Amino acid sequence: MKIRIAFAGRTLIAALEDNSSVRDFASMLPLHDLQIDDYAHNEKIAYLPRKLTEAGGGRFSGERPGDVCYYAPGVTSPSSTANTNGRAA
């Protein structure tokens, strides 16, 4: 699945993996007027209207600039973080 992300005058296309978290995210689209914040001068973050399912998710690693990832709120162990990352094209 590919989605278009537009903010700060830029548009990115992200290819997302096929898993339950991504399908849950897609059910929320389109998401208009999300506030995009800077996090540690390294990441851009936004808060979704609700948590995504983590069923079937797994650990992810090897993130690179341009990746779109979901960090499960309240999770302290990376092994519990849902794998919803995608590469921005």
C-alpha positions in Angstrom: 0.0 0.0 0.0 1.2 3.5 -0.8 0.1 6.7 0.9 0.8 10.4 0.3 2.0 12.4 3.2 2.0 16.2 2.9 3.3 18.7 5.4 5.4 21.9 5.5 5.0 22.4 1.8 6.4 18.9 0.9 4.8 15.8 -0.3 6.2 12.3 0.2 5.0 8.9 -1.0 5.4 6.1 1.5 5.1 2.4 0.7 3.8 0.5 3.7 4.1 -3.1 4.7 1.1 -5.4 4.7 0.2 -6.1 8.3 -2.7 -5.6 10.7 -1.3 -2.3 12.1 -1.0 -0.8 8.6 -4.6 -2.0 7.8 -5.8 -0.4 11.0 -3.9 2.8 10.1 -5.5 2.8 6.6 -8.9 2.6 8.1 -8.3 6.1 9.6 -7.4 7.7 6.3 -7.6 10.4 5.2 -6.1 12.1 8.3 -6.4 15.9 7.9 -4.9 18.5 10.2 -2.6 16.2 12.2 -0.1 18.4 14.0 3.4 17.4 13.0 6.0 18.1 15.7 9.8 18.0 15.7 11.3 15.4 18.0 14.9 15.8 19.1 15.7 17.6 15.8 15.8 14.1 14.3 12.3 12.9 13.8 8.9 14.3 12.9 6.0 12.9 15.0 2.2 13.1 15.0 -0.4 11.7 17.4 -3.1 9.5 15.8 -6.7 9.8 16.9 -6.4 6.3 18.6 -3.9 3.5 19.2 -3.3 1.0 16.4 -3.7 -2.7 16.8 -0.5 -4.5 17.5 -1.8 -7.9 16.7 0.6 -9.7 14.4 3.1 -6.9 14.8 6.7 -7.6 15.5 10.0 -5.9 16.2 11.5 -3.7 13.5 15.1 -2.5 13.1 17.3 -0.9 10.6 15.3 2.3 10.3 16.7 4.9 7.9 15.9 8.5 7.1 12.6 8.7 5.3 11.0 5.7 7.1 7.5 5.9 8.4 7.2 4.0 11.7 4.6 3.6 14.4 5.8 3.6 18.0 3.2 1.9 20.2 2.3 4.4 23.0 3.2 3.2 26.5 5.4 0.4 25.3 8.8 0.3 27.0 10.2 -2.8 25.2 11.2 -2.4 21.6 10.3 -6.1 21.1 6.6 -5.0 21.7 6.7 -2.2 19.2 4.3 -2.8 16.2 6.1 -3.2 12.9 4.3 -0.6 10.7 7.3 0.9 9.0 7.5 1.9 5.4 10.0 3.6 3.1 9.2 7.0 1.8 9.8 7.1 -2.0 
